[in-house]
Every structure is written in structure tokens, then in C-alpha cells.
Amino acid sequence: MIAVTARAKINLTLDLLGKRDDGYHELMSVMQSIELFDRLLLEPADDLTLELTLRSGVSRWLPKDERNDVMRAALLLQTRCGVQMGAKITLEKFIPTQAGLGGGSADAAAALLGLDRLWELNLSQQDLMDLAAELGSDVPFTLVGGTALCRGRGEVLQSLPPLPATHLTLFKPPRGLSTTRIFQALDLSEAAPLFSR
């Protein structure tokens, strides 16, 4: 069995620089990994399956099919690498959903790392980063973690010196917010003069 830790992240800064031609927002953000984490357990299997262990405070509605970021990562890896093997994946979920903490992205990144080992693919760091960028804007950062300046839509990373150890308090309202929906609803037209300077 292979165990992989999927660490949550926070955005220490987040600047939106405009809308891109591909529909994403151009951003610049300093991201930081934190100690809150999910854990993936991976075992060899004939089929690809996902089981969930949901801890206190985590939404009970998480899907176990291709709508889950872990399964999306696994299916992408199978397709791109021509993998015929399966895996039994158990996701121990501690990171709250729809909290801006990158839990789904971290789970996808952990799935890439864990399945690369389980299936003995020996992918390069760049190969993993390319797959991560396909899965989502925060997945490349959560693949490497630490402290980084993130640009583009989040996939262009520049490592920064680690922050000193500090305490952090997170508050999560009962209802969550979808990052995708927030960005879709964002109207930067009133801020346009700022971007033209």
C-alpha cells in the first residue's frame, strides 16, 4: 500500500490581472502549503475505484466517480500513459470542501504522485506538472507545495523562501463557495482602468 499526503494551501496574496483568451483569469498569487491535509491510500487492483472516509466538518456529498478530482487525475493518467491496471484508492478527507484551501487540487496532485509510484510509470517532474496543469489551476502548486509565486492561471511557479513557522486560524462557514462559480461571476470591467495603466 502507498500513502500520500495532500496538503491544503492558502493564498497569502491574490491579484487578478485580467481575463485571458482561454476564459481563465490571469493571476499572480503567493501560495503557501499548510499542515491541514487529506491522505490517499493506494493499493493494486484490477479496476479503478475510490472510497471516501469523511472526517468531521467535511461535506457528505462528495462524489466517487469522475466528478471527483482524484478520479479525474487517475483517468487522465491512465489515458495519457496507456495504463491498463486499476487501483483501489481510499481518500481520507480532512480538508473542508469549497473553502478556497485547494483540497480537491491537492487530492488530484496526490493521486498523480501515488499512481505514478503504484503503476511504476517513473514520470518526470515536468510530465507530472503538465498533467497537473490540465487538471486545474491549483494542482501544479499542490504537486510541489511550499511557498511559491504563482502566475498565469496558477501553473507558472516560482519557488520562494519558506515562511517562518507561525500559527494560523481557519474559519469555514457552514456553506461553501465554488471557486469556479466565483471566477465565472467576476466582472472586471469596472477595474479596467487599473489594467490599462
PyRosetta script that sets phi, psi and omega in degrees:
from pyrosetta import init, pose_from_sequence

init()
pose = pose_from_sequence("MIAVTARAKINLTLDLLGKRDDGYHELMSVMQSIELFDRLLLEPADDLTLELTLRSGVSRWLPKDERNDVMRAALLLQTRCGVQMGAKITLEKFIPTQAGLGGGSADAAAALLGLDRLWELNLSQQDLMDLAAELGSDVPFTLVGGTALCRGRGEVLQSLPPLPATHLTLFKPPRGLSTTRIFQALDLSEAAPLFSR")
pose.set_psi(1, 141.1)
pose.set_omega(1, 178.4)
pose.set_phi(2, -112.4)
pose.set_psi(2, 132.5)
pose.set_omega(2, 176.9)
pose.set_phi(3, -114.9)
pose.set_psi(3, 132.9)
pose.set_omega(3, -179.9)
pose.set_phi(4, -130.8)
pose.set_psi(4, 132.7)
pose.set_omega(4, 177.5)
pose.set_phi(5, -88.3)
pose.set_psi(5, 136.3)
pose.set_omega(5, 179.0)
pose.set_phi(6, -118.4)
pose.set_psi(6, 101.0)
pose.set_omega(6, -174.0)
pose.set_phi(7, -84.4)
pose.set_psi(7, 140.2)
pose.set_omega(7, 173.9)
pose.set_phi(8, -70.7)
pose.set_psi(8, 165.3)
pose.set_omega(8, 177.2)
pose.set_phi(9, -134.8)
pose.set_psi(9, 160.0)
pose.set_omega(9, 169.2)
pose.set_phi(10, -125.3)
pose.set_psi(10, 154.8)
pose.set_omega(10, 173.5)
pose.set_phi(11, -96.3)
pose.set_psi(11, 113.9)
pose.set_omega(11, 176.4)
pose.set_phi(12, -75.6)
pose.set_psi(12, -32.4)
pose.set_omega(12, 172.4)
pose.set_phi(13, -140.2)
pose.set_psi(13, 155.6)
pose.set_omega(13, 175.4)
pose.set_phi(14, -152.7)
pose.set_psi(14, 109.0)
pose.set_omega(14, 177.5)
pose.set_phi(15, -114.4)
pose.set_psi(15, 127.3)
pose.set_omega(15, 176.0)
pose.set_phi(16, -97.8)
pose.set_psi(16, 124.5)
pose.set_omega(16, -171.4)
pose.set_phi(17, -103.7)
pose.set_psi(17, 1.3)
pose.set_omega(17, 179.4)
pose.set_phi(18, 135.2)
pose.set_psi(18, 173.5)
pose.set_omega(18, -179.5)
pose.set_phi(19, -92.4)
pose.set_psi(19, 135.5)
pose.set_omega(19, 179.8)
pose.set_phi(20, -89.3)
pose.set_psi(20, 164.2)
pose.set_omega(20, 178.2)
pose.set_phi(21, -65.1)
pose.set_psi(21, -25.5)
pose.set_omega(21, -179.2)
pose.set_phi(22, -84.9)
pose.set_psi(22, 3.7)
pose.set_omega(22, 177.5)
pose.set_phi(23, 95.8)
pose.set_psi(23, -16.3)
pose.set_omega(23, 177.3)
pose.set_phi(24, -82.0)
pose.set_psi(24, 167.7)
pose.set_omega(24, 174.9)
pose.set_phi(25, -97.6)
pose.set_psi(25, 136.1)
pose.set_omega(25, 171.9)
pose.set_phi(26, -74.2)
pose.set_psi(26, 126.9)
pose.set_omega(26, -176.3)
pose.set_phi(27, -134.9)
pose.set_psi(27, 164.6)
pose.set_omega(27, 171.4)
pose.set_phi(28, -138.9)
pose.set_psi(28, 123.4)
pose.set_omega(28, -173.9)
pose.set_phi(29, -146.8)
pose.set_psi(29, 142.6)
pose.set_omega(29, 169.5)
pose.set_phi(30, -97.2)
pose.set_psi(30, 117.8)
pose.set_omega(30, -179.0)
pose.set_phi(31, -109.0)
pose.set_psi(31, 149.0)
pose.set_omega(31, -177.0)
pose.set_phi(32, -137.3)
pose.set_psi(32, 127.9)
pose.set_omega(32, 172.0)
pose.set_phi(33, -71.1)
pose.set_psi(33, 147.3)
pose.set_omega(33, 177.0)
pose.set_phi(34, -126.7)
pose.set_psi(34, 174.1)
pose.set_omega(34, -173.1)
pose.set_phi(35, -75.9)
pose.set_psi(35, -19.7)
pose.set_omega(35, 177.3)
pose.set_phi(36, -63.2)
pose.set_psi(36, 132.0)
pose.set_omega(36, -175.8)
pose.set_phi(37, -149.9)
pose.set_psi(37, 155.6)
pose.set_omega(37, 164.6)
pose.set_phi(38, -97.2)
pose.set_psi(38, 168.5)
pose.set_omega(38, 176.7)
pose.set_phi(39, -136.0)
pose.set_psi(39, 135.6)
pose.set_omega(39, 175.2)
pose.set_phi(40, -108.5)
pose.set_psi(40, 132.9)
pose.set_omega(40, 172.7)
pose.set_phi(41, -113.7)
pose.set_psi(41, 127.8)
pose.set_omega(41, -174.6)
pose.set_phi(42, -125.2)
pose.set_psi(42, 133.0)
pose.set_omega(42, 178.9)
pose.set_phi(43, -132.4)
pose.set_psi(43, 150.7)
pose.set_omega(43, 175.5)
pose.set_phi(44, -61.7)
pose.set_psi(44, 144.2)
pose.set_omega(44, 177.9)
pose.set_phi(45, -161.2)
pose.set_psi(45, 161.8)
pose.set_omega(45, 177.8)
pose.set_phi(46, -73.7)
pose.set_psi(46, -38.3)
pose.set_omega(46, -178.9)
pose.set_phi(47, -109.4)
pose.set_psi(47, 166.3)
pose.set_omega(47, 177.8)
pose.set_phi(48, -98.9)
pose.set_psi(48, 114.4)
pose.set_omega(48, -178.2)
pose.set_phi(49, -134.6)
pose.set_psi(49, 155.6)
pose.set_omega(49, 179.5)
pose.set_phi(50, -130.9)
pose.set_psi(50, 127.2)
pose.set_omega(50, 173.9)
pose.set_phi(51, -114.8)
pose.set_psi(51, 146.9)
pose.set_omega(51, -176.7)
pose.set_phi(52, -117.4)
pose.set_psi(52, 135.5)
pose.set_omega(52, 169.0)
pose.set_phi(53, -118.8)
pose.set_psi(53, 107.0)
pose.set_omega(53, -172.7)
pose.set_phi(54, -98.2)
pose.set_psi(54, 122.5)
pose.set_omega(54, -179.9)
pose.set_phi(55, -86.4)
pose.set_psi(55, 170.2)
pose.set_omega(55, -178.1)
pose.set_phi(56, -55.1)
pose.set_psi(56, 134.7)
pose.set_omega(56, 177.9)
pose.set_phi(57, 88.7)
pose.set_psi(57, -3.5)
pose.set_omega(57, 179.9)
pose.set_phi(58, -98.3)
pose.set_psi(58, 137.3)
pose.set_omega(58, -179.2)
pose.set_phi(59, -55.9)
pose.set_psi(59, 142.2)
pose.set_omega(59, -179.1)
pose.set_phi(60, -88.0)
pose.set_psi(60, -2.1)
pose.set_omega(60, -173.2)
pose.set_phi(61, -92.7)
pose.set_psi(61, 3.5)
pose.set_omega(61, -175.1)
pose.set_phi(62, -56.0)
pose.set_psi(62, 130.2)
pose.set_omega(62, 178.1)
pose.set_phi(63, -76.9)
pose.set_psi(63, 161.4)
pose.set_omega(63, 177.6)
pose.set_phi(64, -115.5)
pose.set_psi(64, 8.3)
pose.set_omega(64, -179.3)
pose.set_phi(65, -105.0)
pose.set_psi(65, -157.9)
pose.set_omega(65, -174.8)
pose.set_phi(66, -67.5)
pose.set_psi(66, -5.0)
pose.set_omega(66, 173.2)
pose.set_phi(67, -76.6)
pose.set_psi(67, -17.8)
pose.set_omega(67, 178.4)
pose.set_phi(68, -82.7)
pose.set_psi(68, 137.6)
pose.set_omega(68, -176.5)
pose.set_phi(69, -62.2)
pose.set_psi(69, -30.1)
pose.set_omega(69, 177.2)
pose.set_phi(70, -64.5)
pose.set_psi(70, -46.8)
pose.set_omega(70, -179.9)
pose.set_phi(71, -68.6)
pose.set_psi(71, -36.3)
pose.set_omega(71, 176.5)
pose.set_phi(72, -60.2)
pose.set_psi(72, -43.5)
pose.set_omega(72, 179.0)
pose.set_phi(73, -64.5)
pose.set_psi(73, -43.5)
pose.set_omega(73, -178.6)
pose.set_phi(74, -64.5)
pose.set_psi(74, -43.4)
pose.set_omega(74, -179.4)
pose.set_phi(75, -67.9)
pose.set_psi(75, -38.3)
pose.set_omega(75, 176.6)
pose.set_phi(76, -63.4)
pose.set_psi(76, -43.0)
pose.set_omega(76, 179.3)
pose.set_phi(77, -64.0)
pose.set_psi(77, -43.0)
pose.set_omega(77, 176.9)
pose.set_phi(78, -58.4)
pose.set_psi(78, -47.2)
pose.set_omega(78, -176.2)
pose.set_phi(79, -65.8)
pose.set_psi(79, -49.6)
pose.set_omega(79, -175.4)
pose.set_phi(80, -68.4)
pose.set_psi(80, -31.9)
pose.set_omega(80, -175.1)
pose.set_phi(81, -103.9)
pose.set_psi(81, 1.6)
pose.set_omega(81, 179.1)
pose.set_phi(82, 63.8)
pose.set_psi(82, 36.5)
pose.set_omega(82, -176.7)
pose.set_phi(83, -80.7)
pose.set_psi(83, 130.2)
pose.set_omega(83, 177.1)
pose.set_phi(84, -99.2)
pose.set_psi(84, -13.8)
pose.set_omega(84, -177.7)
pose.set_phi(85, -76.6)
pose.set_psi(85, 160.6)
pose.set_omega(85, 174.5)
pose.set_phi(86, -110.2)
pose.set_psi(86, -166.6)
pose.set_omega(86, 177.3)
pose.set_phi(87, -165.4)
pose.set_psi(87, 143.9)
pose.set_omega(87, 169.5)
pose.set_phi(88, -97.5)
pose.set_psi(88, 114.9)
pose.set_omega(88, -176.6)
pose.set_phi(89, -112.4)
pose.set_psi(89, 128.6)
pose.set_omega(89, 173.8)
pose.set_phi(90, -113.7)
pose.set_psi(90, 124.1)
pose.set_omega(90, 179.4)
pose.set_phi(91, -104.7)
pose.set_psi(91, 113.8)
pose.set_omega(91, 174.0)
pose.set_phi(92, -91.8)
pose.set_psi(92, 108.8)
pose.set_omega(92, -168.5)
pose.set_phi(93, -99.9)
pose.set_psi(93, 114.5)
pose.set_omega(93, 176.5)
pose.set_phi(94, -113.6)
pose.set_psi(94, -30.0)
pose.set_omega(94, -177.2)
pose.set_phi(95, -73.8)
pose.set_psi(95, 125.3)
pose.set_omega(95, 178.2)
pose.set_phi(96, -60.2)
pose.set_psi(96, 145.7)
pose.set_omega(96, 178.1)
pose.set_phi(97, -85.0)
pose.set_psi(97, 155.7)
pose.set_omega(97, 178.6)
pose.set_phi(98, 50.3)
pose.set_psi(98, 47.5)
pose.set_omega(98, -178.4)
pose.set_phi(99, -122.6)
pose.set_psi(99, 2.6)
pose.set_omega(99, -178.7)
pose.set_phi(100, 73.7)
pose.set_psi(100, 17.4)
pose.set_omega(100, -176.8)
pose.set_phi(101, -99.8)
pose.set_psi(101, 2.7)
pose.set_omega(101, 176.3)
pose.set_phi(102, 70.0)
pose.set_psi(102, 26.5)
pose.set_omega(102, -177.8)
pose.set_phi(103, -61.3)
pose.set_psi(103, -47.4)
pose.set_omega(103, 178.9)
pose.set_phi(104, -63.6)
pose.set_psi(104, -40.4)
pose.set_omega(104, 178.2)
pose.set_phi(105, -64.3)
pose.set_psi(105, -43.3)
pose.set_omega(105, 178.6)
pose.set_phi(106, -63.3)
pose.set_psi(106, -38.3)
pose.set_omega(106, 177.9)
pose.set_phi(107, -64.8)
pose.set_psi(107, -40.9)
pose.set_omega(107, 177.8)
pose.set_phi(108, -63.1)
pose.set_psi(108, -44.1)
pose.set_omega(108, 178.8)
pose.set_phi(109, -62.7)
pose.set_psi(109, -42.2)
pose.set_omega(109, 178.6)
pose.set_phi(110, -64.4)
pose.set_psi(110, -36.0)
pose.set_omega(110, 177.4)
pose.set_phi(111, -64.3)
pose.set_psi(111, -42.2)
pose.set_omega(111, 177.1)
pose.set_phi(112, -59.6)
pose.set_psi(112, -47.4)
pose.set_omega(112, -178.7)
pose.set_phi(113, -65.0)
pose.set_psi(113, -46.5)
pose.set_omega(113, -177.3)
pose.set_phi(114, -66.5)
pose.set_psi(114, -43.0)
pose.set_omega(114, -179.5)
pose.set_phi(115, -72.2)
pose.set_psi(115, -31.0)
pose.set_omega(115, 174.0)
pose.set_phi(116, -58.5)
pose.set_psi(116, -39.7)
pose.set_omega(116, 177.7)
pose.set_phi(117, -74.4)
pose.set_psi(117, -46.7)
pose.set_omega(117, -176.1)
pose.set_phi(118, -61.4)
pose.set_psi(118, -43.1)
pose.set_omega(118, -177.3)
pose.set_phi(119, -90.4)
pose.set_psi(119, 2.1)
pose.set_omega(119, 177.2)
pose.set_phi(120, 53.4)
pose.set_psi(120, 49.1)
pose.set_omega(120, -178.6)
pose.set_phi(121, -83.8)
pose.set_psi(121, -27.2)
pose.set_omega(121, 179.4)
pose.set_phi(122, 54.6)
pose.set_psi(122, 44.7)
pose.set_omega(122, 179.1)
pose.set_phi(123, -70.4)
pose.set_psi(123, 149.2)
pose.set_omega(123, 177.0)
pose.set_phi(124, -74.6)
pose.set_psi(124, 163.5)
pose.set_omega(124, 176.4)
pose.set_phi(125, -59.1)
pose.set_psi(125, -38.8)
pose.set_omega(125, -179.9)
pose.set_phi(126, -66.5)
pose.set_psi(126, -40.0)
pose.set_omega(126, 176.9)
pose.set_phi(127, -60.0)
pose.set_psi(127, -44.4)
pose.set_omega(127, 179.3)
pose.set_phi(128, -64.8)
pose.set_psi(128, -40.0)
pose.set_omega(128, 178.8)
pose.set_phi(129, -64.9)
pose.set_psi(129, -38.5)
pose.set_omega(129, 178.2)
pose.set_phi(130, -64.2)
pose.set_psi(130, -43.1)
pose.set_omega(130, 176.9)
pose.set_phi(131, -64.6)
pose.set_psi(131, -40.9)
pose.set_omega(131, 179.6)
pose.set_phi(132, -59.9)
pose.set_psi(132, -42.7)
pose.set_omega(132, -179.1)
pose.set_phi(133, -64.0)
pose.set_psi(133, -31.7)
pose.set_omega(133, 176.9)
pose.set_phi(134, -68.9)
pose.set_psi(134, -30.3)
pose.set_omega(134, -175.1)
pose.set_phi(135, -80.3)
pose.set_psi(135, -28.8)
pose.set_omega(135, -179.1)
pose.set_phi(136, 168.8)
pose.set_psi(136, 162.1)
pose.set_omega(136, -173.8)
pose.set_phi(137, -66.1)
pose.set_psi(137, -34.3)
pose.set_omega(137, -177.8)
pose.set_phi(138, -91.0)
pose.set_psi(138, -9.2)
pose.set_omega(138, -174.2)
pose.set_phi(139, -65.2)
pose.set_psi(139, -41.9)
pose.set_omega(139, 177.5)
pose.set_phi(140, -57.8)
pose.set_psi(140, -42.9)
pose.set_omega(140, 179.2)
pose.set_phi(141, -64.1)
pose.set_psi(141, -46.0)
pose.set_omega(141, -177.2)
pose.set_phi(142, -68.3)
pose.set_psi(142, -17.9)
pose.set_omega(142, 174.8)
pose.set_phi(143, -68.1)
pose.set_psi(143, -37.8)
pose.set_omega(143, -176.6)
pose.set_phi(144, -104.6)
pose.set_psi(144, -33.9)
pose.set_omega(144, 176.4)
pose.set_phi(145, 68.2)
pose.set_psi(145, -166.4)
pose.set_omega(145, -179.4)
pose.set_phi(146, 88.7)
pose.set_psi(146, -136.9)
pose.set_omega(146, 176.9)
pose.set_phi(147, -126.1)
pose.set_psi(147, 129.4)
pose.set_omega(147, -176.2)
pose.set_phi(148, -152.8)
pose.set_psi(148, 150.6)
pose.set_omega(148, 169.0)
pose.set_phi(149, -90.6)
pose.set_psi(149, 122.9)
pose.set_omega(149, -176.4)
pose.set_phi(150, -111.8)
pose.set_psi(150, 131.6)
pose.set_omega(150, -178.7)
pose.set_phi(151, -127.9)
pose.set_psi(151, -175.6)
pose.set_omega(151, -175.7)
pose.set_phi(152, 70.1)
pose.set_psi(152, -126.5)
pose.set_omega(152, 171.4)
pose.set_phi(153, -103.6)
pose.set_psi(153, 13.1)
pose.set_omega(153, 178.6)
pose.set_phi(154, 122.5)
pose.set_psi(154, -7.8)
pose.set_omega(154, -172.5)
pose.set_phi(155, -91.4)
pose.set_psi(155, -11.0)
pose.set_omega(155, 179.4)
pose.set_phi(156, -98.3)
pose.set_psi(156, 111.4)
pose.set_omega(156, -171.9)
pose.set_phi(157, -112.6)
pose.set_psi(157, 140.9)
pose.set_omega(157, 171.5)
pose.set_phi(158, -129.5)
pose.set_psi(158, 114.0)
pose.set_omega(158, -179.0)
pose.set_phi(159, -62.7)
pose.set_psi(159, 141.7)
pose.set_omega(159, 177.9)
pose.set_phi(160, -119.1)
pose.set_psi(160, 159.7)
pose.set_omega(160, 176.2)
pose.set_phi(161, -58.2)
pose.set_psi(161, 142.7)
pose.set_omega(161, -179.4)
pose.set_phi(162, -63.8)
pose.set_psi(162, 146.4)
pose.set_omega(162, 176.2)
pose.set_phi(163, -74.1)
pose.set_psi(163, 153.9)
pose.set_omega(163, 174.1)
pose.set_phi(164, -66.6)
pose.set_psi(164, 153.2)
pose.set_omega(164, 179.6)
pose.set_phi(165, -59.1)
pose.set_psi(165, 135.9)
pose.set_omega(165, -178.9)
pose.set_phi(166, -151.4)
pose.set_psi(166, 164.8)
pose.set_omega(166, 176.3)
pose.set_phi(167, -92.3)
pose.set_psi(167, 147.4)
pose.set_omega(167, -177.8)
pose.set_phi(168, -138.8)
pose.set_psi(168, 133.0)
pose.set_omega(168, 175.9)
pose.set_phi(169, -112.8)
pose.set_psi(169, 127.0)
pose.set_omega(169, 179.3)
pose.set_phi(170, -107.8)
pose.set_psi(170, 134.6)
pose.set_omega(170, 174.4)
pose.set_phi(171, -116.5)
pose.set_psi(171, 125.8)
pose.set_omega(171, -179.4)
pose.set_phi(172, -122.4)
pose.set_psi(172, 113.5)
pose.set_omega(172, 175.9)
pose.set_phi(173, -61.8)
pose.set_psi(173, 160.0)
pose.set_omega(173, -180.0)
pose.set_phi(174, -59.0)
pose.set_psi(174, -35.6)
pose.set_omega(174, 179.4)
pose.set_phi(175, -97.4)
pose.set_psi(175, 142.9)
pose.set_omega(175, -179.3)
pose.set_phi(176, -98.8)
pose.set_psi(176, 172.3)
pose.set_omega(176, 176.6)
pose.set_phi(177, -128.6)
pose.set_psi(177, 132.9)
pose.set_omega(177, 177.7)
pose.set_phi(178, -79.0)
pose.set_psi(178, 121.2)
pose.set_omega(178, 178.4)
pose.set_phi(179, -58.9)
pose.set_psi(179, -41.6)
pose.set_omega(179, 179.7)
pose.set_phi(180, -59.1)
pose.set_psi(180, -46.3)
pose.set_omega(180, -179.0)
pose.set_phi(181, -67.2)
pose.set_psi(181, -36.1)
pose.set_omega(181, 177.9)
pose.set_phi(182, -62.0)
pose.set_psi(182, -46.6)
pose.set_omega(182, -179.5)
pose.set_phi(183, -67.7)
pose.set_psi(183, -36.2)
pose.set_omega(183, 178.4)
pose.set_phi(184, -64.4)
pose.set_psi(184, -34.8)
pose.set_omega(184, -177.5)
pose.set_phi(185, -84.8)
pose.set_psi(185, -9.3)
pose.set_omega(185, -175.4)
pose.set_phi(186, -69.8)
pose.set_psi(186, 128.9)
pose.set_omega(186, 178.2)
pose.set_phi(187, -115.7)
pose.set_psi(187, 109.8)
pose.set_omega(187, -178.0)
pose.set_phi(188, -93.7)
pose.set_psi(188, 6.2)
pose.set_omega(188, -174.4)
pose.set_phi(189, -61.6)
pose.set_psi(189, -36.6)
pose.set_omega(189, 179.9)
pose.set_phi(190, -69.6)
pose.set_psi(190, -22.9)
pose.set_omega(190, 179.6)
pose.set_phi(191, -94.7)
pose.set_psi(191, 3.3)
pose.set_omega(191, -176.0)
pose.set_phi(192, -52.1)
pose.set_psi(192, -42.2)
pose.set_omega(192, 179.0)
pose.set_phi(193, -56.0)
pose.set_psi(193, -31.6)
pose.set_omega(193, 178.6)
pose.set_phi(194, -64.3)
pose.set_psi(194, -37.7)
pose.set_omega(194, -175.4)
pose.set_phi(195, -79.1)
pose.set_psi(195, -18.5)
pose.set_omega(195, -177.3)
pose.set_phi(196, -89.9)
pose.set_psi(196, -3.9)
pose.set_omega(196, -179.1)
pose.set_phi(197, -77.1)
pose.dump_pdb("model.pdb")
